[in-house]
Amino acid sequence: MREVFHQSLEDVQGRLVEIAELVTVAIDKATRAFSTSDVALAEEVIEADAIIDEKAIALDELAIEILARQQPVARDLRIVVSALRMSASLERMGDIAEHIAQLTRMRFPERAIPKGLKSTFTKMGELDVEVARQLAELLRTQDLTLTEQIRNADDEIDDLHVSVFEKVLSDSWQGEASATVDATLASRYHERFADHAVSVAKKVAYLSTGDWTPSTDALDIITQQG
């Protein structure tokens, strides 16, 4: 019975990794579509979001079944409950990638990125894609050194997010109302995508360390032990 339970937990982990990989594909395509006004690529992201949603629902159903049948306690219970919360964050990340793609489709054939902000959004997109890749690897390997990399990238995205608002609120901003809305929405989407990644990374770290904010030294010790 215990072996079946552990197989179920491994299945949960595998499904989290699978969803994270789909999210990585989604944000990669969405940010490229946003940068180049590739409406066909944007449509791929929008259509594929349903698959992410379906897999998140299936994972949640599996986790609930484990709770009902196995009645886990202590650390096992935390793993299952955390999986439910991580699934919700990953599903939301997929939704955010879809929102970025929808902005691209809405403005087509014009560029969705307002003039003067292309380099900023290109960098935000690159960072979001890297965060997604690191998160999928973290879920796959539990290599906690990745949590620090994810947090650092999130800090960079936060700084870029602030710079977008400073730009659109400055006296030199000449963009129309629609451009201002697009810039603020897109910036917020990029920023929130990374925030959700950080949230998932914190849960993975907590399950390994029992600490919501483990120090770099603690992460080094755990990595050496692994």
Secondary structure, DSSP 8 states (H G I E B T S, - for coil): -HHHHHHHHHHHHHHHHHHHHHHHHHHHHHHHHHHHT-HHHHHHHHHHHHHHHHHHHHHHHHHHHHHHHH---HHHHHHHHHHHHHHHHHHHHHHHHHHHHHHHHHHTTS-SS-TT-HHHHHHHHHHHHHHHHHHHHHHHH--THHHHHHHHHHHHHHHHHHHHHHHHHSTT----HHHHHHHHHHHHHHHHHHHHHHHHHHHHHHHHHS-SS--HHHHHHHHHH-
